Amino acid sequence: MYFVKQMDKTTNKYRVHLIYISLVIITYTAFAPILSNGFISFDDDAYIYHNKNITTGLTFENIVWAFSNVHANNYHPLTSLSHILDCQLFKLNPGAHHAINLIFHIANTLLLFTILSRMTKRVWASAFVAALFALHPLHVESVAWASERKDVLSTFFLMLAVWAYISYTERPGAGRYLLTLVLFAAGLLSKQMLVMVPIILLLLDYWPLERFKKTKFSRLILEKIPFLVLSVGLGIVTVIVQQRMGLLKTFSNYPFQWRIGNAIVSYIIYIEKMFWPVNLAIFYPHPKGSLAFWRIAVSLFILLFITFLAIWKIRRRPYIAVGWLWFLAALVPVIGIVQVGLQSWADRYTYIPYIGLFIVISWGVCDLGARSLYRKIFFSIAACIILLSLGVKTFIQTLYWQNNIMLYSHAAEVVENNWWAYNFLGKALASEGEFGEAILEFEKSLEIYPQNITVKYEMGKAFLEAGDVNDAVKLYQQMLPGLPDNPNEAKSIDISDYDNPVLKDLYVNANINLATALARQGDTVQAARRFEEALRVAPDAEAARKGLEDLKKQTKEAK
């Protein structure tokens, strides 16, 4: 009998080791193409290759900067430090930066399997969840995009925090509790999307840890208060930072009814994309007020119906309620009620929330398959086919991230009316010197969103770089407010809209470009006034200062 027990233990140990090895191999294989991909122009510039605090590597000044400054419109010092360390080790080798993302993704996959199998003692169900997490195509964005280090890094700390929390629940003690709190804080300092983790820990208390049966509810709540304080504190910091950087949208621009409607429909889109991950793109434009009422109503009904079923079955199948509520709660910070940016929803937002749905699917399949040998065989084969299909789709999806033109072309192709993709495709083409093609893409973007001054600015810049000075002047004069006839009254121009840092930079650079174009036309007076206007708004605009000095020098030489 002793020999049989030892054999069982050895078999189980090798089985678990085989699962770990298999997860590493399939994850690496599916994501291998990212190791030869380059940086992309959206966010990678601010996060990495155009940021001197990152590219200069690991110095005391850069470490201080990481904790005391905003980085790419966010406060995430540990993410900033990870990028600094990358540049210290690998310089600006994009393959190495992507490799670190992939290492974190593999680590997260293994940790997810570890903590689920430890909590539930269900090895194969936990392995299937981990495999779905590893291979799902919507997770490509979080891994293949160097700037999304914050996703994989914050999740790494989340997994470690849950692991520490399990140890604390098994053997309560101040040390284990404090370790959990520290790891959670590290996750928040990597990305503030973890603000809903106190809710997730409470869900795990219900199932599979089953602490509700043996611990007073008041104590469970009390345990979460320090976590909640950290969440609220760093959540407020994030809102303040993004408001100052001009990313947080006001209710006048995005009314509450737009936000609610988009949030409800987006939940259903995330569920659809989990089962049918096609037409994936880096950007999905916000529908604003264009969503049909019937679509919002049907989506709301589906959400409420699933929630009702989950609660109804909570005693017999608690994993349904826990997984479903995990999904709903984890998406709250990015579902669009607090609208940051111009997107409707995003693939990268699913990185943590999908774990909840994967738990529901995996445990549900295992419960159904346990009723007979034939069902077990059928579901095992089906699971392998599903994982193979997801792996192939993920492999293909990583190829679109090879370079800017492939990425933005794909986004414009698969998402209807994607004005954002046309704009960034135009910028990518312009950077390659393809100004004619770039202007065509800008025109497509403006056909969809005629009021977008950012696209007009980029189009004017393309005209200027292509040597089409007249069209550049015409476009910038349409885009910018006129200057007063009396130069001394320049300060009377209302530029309150340009208190937004993004719009301010756009206004300043557009004035510089217009001044440059006017100077090429020979209109030195108006050119000088535009340079002066740029300096009035941004006294440290070096390009405007140099342009004005060159203009004055040319005028003196002409005299």
N, C-alpha and C positions, 0 to 999 in steps of 0.2 A: 504493500500500500504506500509506504514511504517513497519507494522507487517510482511508482506511478505519479505521485504528486510532484516529485522533482522533475519528471519528464514533462508534465503539464506546464510547470513553471518555465522550463527551458524553452518549450515550444512557444509559449506566449511571448517570452522575451524576444525570440528570434522573429516572431510575427510582427511585433511592434517595431523592431529594428528594420525589418523589410519595408514596413509602411513609411518610416522616416526616409529611407533611401529612395523609395519610389516617389515620394513627394518632392524631394530635391531634384530628381532626374526629370520628372514631367514638367515642373515649374521652370527649370532652366531651359529645357528644350523649347517650350512654348514662347519664352521671352528672349531667346538667344539673339534674334535680329537686332535688338536695341543696342547691343554692344558695338555695332558698326554705324549706328545712327548719329547724326550731328545734333548740335543745339538748335533750338528753334527761336524765331525772333520774338514770339509772344512770351513775355515774362522771363525767359532765360537770360535776356540782356540785363534786366534790372537785378535779377537774382544772382547772376554769376558773371558773365563775361564783360559787361560794361560797368561793373561795380568794383572800384579800386579797393574798397575795404574787404572784398572777397578775394580778388585776384592776387593781392599782395601776400596772402597766406597767413599763417598763424603767428601773429605778433601781439604784444600786450595791448597796443592801441586798438587793434581790430577786435580783440576779445572784449575790451571795454565798450567799443562801438556796438557790438552785437547785443549787449545788455542795456544799452542806454539810448539806442536809436531805433527808428522805424526802418524796416528793411522791406523794400518792394511793397509798400502800403500795408504792411503787417508788423505786428510785434511778436516774433517767434525766435528768441535768442538762440535756443539750442539748434534750431534748423539753420540759422545763420552760421553758427559755429561749425556745423557739419559741412556746409559749403566751403567755409574757410579752410577747414582741414583737407577737404578734397583738393583744393587749389594748392595747398602746401605740398601734398603728396603727388598729385598728378598734373599740376598746372591746369591748362585748359584743354585737356584731352577729353572730349565728350564721352567716348566709350567707357573710360574709367568712371566718370560721374554716373553714367547709367548703370554700370556694374554695381556700384554701391547701392543704388536703388533696388536692383534685383536681389542683392544679398539681403537687404532688409525685408523684401517681400518674401523670400524663401524662409527667413527667420520667423516672420509673422505667421506663415503657414504652419511651420513646425510647432510654434508656440500655441497656436490655436488648437491643433490636434492634441497637444500635451494637456492643456487645461481642460478641454472638453472630456477627454478620456479619463482624466483624473477625477473630475467632478461626477461623471455619470457612470463610469466603469463600462461604457459602451464603446469598444474599440473601433468597430467597423463603421458605425454611425458617425463617430467623431472623425474618422479618416475621410469619409465622404464629404462632410462639411468642409474639412481642410482642403480637399481636392477641388471642390467647387470654388472656394475662396481663391485658390492658387490659379485656376485656369479661366475664370470668367472674363470674357472680353471687355466688360465695362471697367475692369481693373487695369486695363492697359494704360489708360491715361495717367493713373497714379504712379505707375512704374516706369513707363517709357518717357515721361516728361521730367526732365532733370529738375525743373522748378517745383515739382510736386513731391520733393523729398519730404516736405512737411507731412504728407499723408502717411508714407511708409514709416517715418520716424516716430510720429505721434502714436501710431498703432502699435509699434514695437514697445513703447513704454506702457501703452494700455494693456497689452498682453502680459507684460511683466507685472503690472499692478494687479491684474486679476489673479495671476499665479500667487503673488504675495498675499492677496486677500483670501484665497483658498487656504493657504497655510495659517492665516490668522483665524479663520473660522474653525479649523481643525484643532488648533492649540492657541486660544486667545492670549494675547500678550501685547504690551505697549510697543515692544520692538517691532513685531510683525505689522502692527497697525500703522506705526510711523513709517515703516518701509513702504507700505501700500500707498500712503499719502504722498510720500516723496516721489515715488514713481509716477503717480497720477499728476503731480505738479510738473514733473519733467515732460509728460505728455502734453499738458496744456501749454507749456513753454515751447513746444514744437508746433502745435496747431490748436487753436481754441475750439475746434469742432468737438472736442472731448467734453464740453460743458455738461452734456447729458449723462455722463458716466455715473453720477450718483443714482440716477434712475435705473441704469443697467445693473448696478450692483444690487439694488433692492430687488430687481426682477430675479437675479441669480439666487438671492436669499430665498425666494419662493420655490424656485426650481432651477437647477437640480440640488442645490445645497440644503433645501428643506429646513431652513432656519426658522420659518414662521411657526413650525410645530413645536420648537423647543426654546425659542427666545421671544421675549416680550416685544411686541410691535414697537412700543415706545423706545426701547433700546436700539432696535434696528434703525429707527429714524434718527436717534441721537448720534449713532455711529457715522451717519452720512452728513451731518452738519458741517464738519470741517471740509469735506469734499465739496459741499454746496457753496461754502464761503469762497473757496478757491475758484470754483466755476463762475460764480457771480462776479467776483473781483476781476478776473482776467477777461470775462465776457464784456464788462463795462469798459475795460481798457481797449479791447478790440473795437467796440462801437465808436469810442472817442477817436481812435486813430483813423479808422476808415471814414469817419465823418470829416475829419480835418483834411484827409487826402482826397476828398471829393468822390469817394466810391459809394458812400451810403446815400441811397436815393430818398428824396423827400416825398411826403404824401401828396404834394401838389403835382409832382411828376409821375408818381406811381400810386394812384389812389388805393385805399384799403381794399375796395371790392376787387380790383385787379389782382392784388396780392393773394387774397383768399382764393379766388377762382383759380389762379395759376398753381397755388400750393396744392389744392385738392386734385386737380388734373395731373400735376407732376407726380404725386404719389402713385397714381394708376400707371403713368408712363414708366416709372421705375419698375413696377411689377411686370408690365408687359416686356420691357427690355431684359429683365432677368430671364424670362422664358424664351424670348425671341430677340437676341442681341444683334440686330441688323441696323444698317444706316447710322453707324456711330460716328460722331464728329467731335471736334474740339470745342465747338460752340453751337448753341441752340438759341436763336433770338427769342427774347421775351414777347409773348403774344399781345401784351398790354391789354387793351379792352376788346380784343377780337375773338375771345373764346365764346362759343355758343353756350347759351344758358342750359340747354338740354345736356351738353357734354359735362358741364360742371355738376348738374343734378345727378346724372347717372353715376359719375365718379364718386360723388359723396355717398350715394346709396350703397355702392359696392364697398366702400371703406367702412361704413357703419355696419353693413351686413356681416363682413368678415370679423369685425370687432365683436359683434354680438355672438357669432359662432365660437370665437376663441374663448370668450368669457363663459359661455354656456358649457363648453367642454373642459373648463379649466381643472376640474377635479380628476377627470379620467385621463385627459391628455394635456397636462400643464405646459408641455413644451410648445404647444400651439400658441397659447396666450403669451408666454414669455418671448418666443421668437417674433411674434407679430408686434408686440408692444416695443421690443428692442428696435425693430425696423422703424416704427412710427416715431419713437422718441429720438433715435440717433439722427434722423433727418431734420428735426425741428430747427436747428441753427442755420441750415442752408436751404430750407424749403421755400424761402422767398417772402415770408412775413416781414422779416427785416431784409429788405432788398439791397444787396451789395452787388454792384456790377450790372451788366446789361443782359445776362443770360436768363433763360427760363428755368433750366435745370442743367446738370452736368454729370458726365460719367463718373468723374473722380469723387463725387459726393456719395457714391454707393460703397466705398471701400470698407467702411465699418458697418453701415446699416444692413447690407446684404447678409451679414453673418446671421442675423435673426431669421431671415427667410430661409437661409440654407439649413438652419437647425430644424425649422418646421418641416421642410421637404425631407431631409435625411431621416429624422426620427419617424415621420409618417410612413415613408417607404419601408423602413425596417420593421415597423409595427405590422404593416400589411403583409410583408414578406414572411413574417414569423409564423403565419397561420398554416403554411404548408411548404413542403420541399419544392414543389413545382413553382410556387410563387417566388420563393427565395431565389431559385435559379433564374426565373424570368427577370426579376428586379436587378439581380446581379449583372446579367447581360445588358439590360437597359442602362444601368449606371455606367458601365464601361463605354457603351456607345455614346452616351451623353457627354462623358468626360473627354472622349476622343474628339467629338464634334466641337466642344468648347475649346479644346487645345488647338485644333486646326484654325478655328476662327480667331483665336487670340494671336496665333502666329501671323496670320494674314494682317490683322489689325496693327500689329507692331510695325509692319512694313510701311504703312502710311506715315509713320513718324520719322521716316528716314531723313527728310529735309522739309524746308518750309513750303516749297511749291507743291510737293506731293500731299502734304498735310492739309493745306488750305484748299487745294483743288478738290480733294476728296470731300471736304466739308461743304464746299459750294455745290458739289454734285449731289450729295445724299440728303441735304437739308434744304427744303424749299425756301426761297426768299432770304437766303442767308447773306444779308448785306455785309455783316461782319467778315465773313470768309472772303467775299470779293475784295473788301478793303485790304485785308492782310495778304491776299494773293497778289494784289496790285503792288503793295509795298515790297513783297518778296521779288517780284519781277523787276521792279525799279532798282532794287539793290544789285541785280544781275545785269543792269544796263539795258534791259528790255523795256524802254520807256513807252513805246507805242502800245505794246501788249498791256503794260501796267495801266495806262490811261483807259483802255477799253474795260478793264476790270473795275476801275474806279467809277466809270460811267454806269456799269451794271449795279454797283452798290448804291449810287445816287438815284437810280431809277426806282429802287425799292424804298430808300430812306433819303428823300431829297434834302431834308433839313440838317443832315449830319455834317457839321462843320469840320470834324476831324477828317473825313474823306475828302472834303473840298481842299483842306490844307495839303493833304498828301498828293492830290491831283495837281494842285498848283506847283508843288515842289517837283513833281515829275515833269511838268511843262518846262520849268526853269532849268532843270538838269538836262533836258533834251534840247535846250537852246530855243525853245518856243516862248520867247520873252513876252510877246503881245498877249498870248492866251493866259500866261501866268499873271500878268498885271490885271487883266480883265477879271479873272477868277478871284484873285485876292481882294480887288476893290469891291467886288460883290459881297465877299465874305466879311470884310472888316468894316466897322463904322467909319464914316468920313471924319477927317480932322477939321477943327474950326478954321475959318479963314484967317483969323488972327492967331499966329503961333503962340502968343502969350496967354491965350485962353485954353491951351491944351488940357490943363488940369480940370476943366469943366466937363470933360467927357465922362459919362457915367460908365465905369467898368466894374460895377459891383458884382456882376456875374463872374468876373475873373478872380474873385477872392478864392474860388476853387482852384487848388494848385494845378490840376490838369488843364483846366481852361486857361489859366494864367500863362502857362508855358506855351500853349497853343497860340494864344493871342500875341505873345512876345515873338515867337518864331515866325508867325505869319507876317508880322510887321517887318521883321528882318528880311524875309524872303521877298516881300513886296519892294522894300527899299533897294535890295540888290537888283531886282528886275527893272525898277525905275532908273537906277543908275546906268544900267546897260542900254536903256532907251535914250539916255542923255538928259533925263529930267533930274538933275542933281538937287534942285531945291526941294522937290517933294520927297526924293530919296532921303535927304538929310532929315526931313521932318519925321519920316517913318522910323529911321534909326533912333531919333530923339524920343519918339513915342515909346519905342521898345525899352529904352533906358529909363524912361520915367516910371514905367510899370515894374521893371526889373533892373535896378541900377548895377547889378553884377553881371549883366548879360554881356559877356566878353565879345561875342560875335558882333553885336550892335556897336560896341565901343570901337572895335577895330575897323568896322565898316565905315563909321563916321569919320574916324581919323584918316582913313585912306581917301575918303571923299573930299575932305578938306585939303589934303595934300595935292590931290589931282586938280582941285580948283585953283590953288596957288600956282601950280606949275603952268596951268592954262593961261593965267594972267601974266 
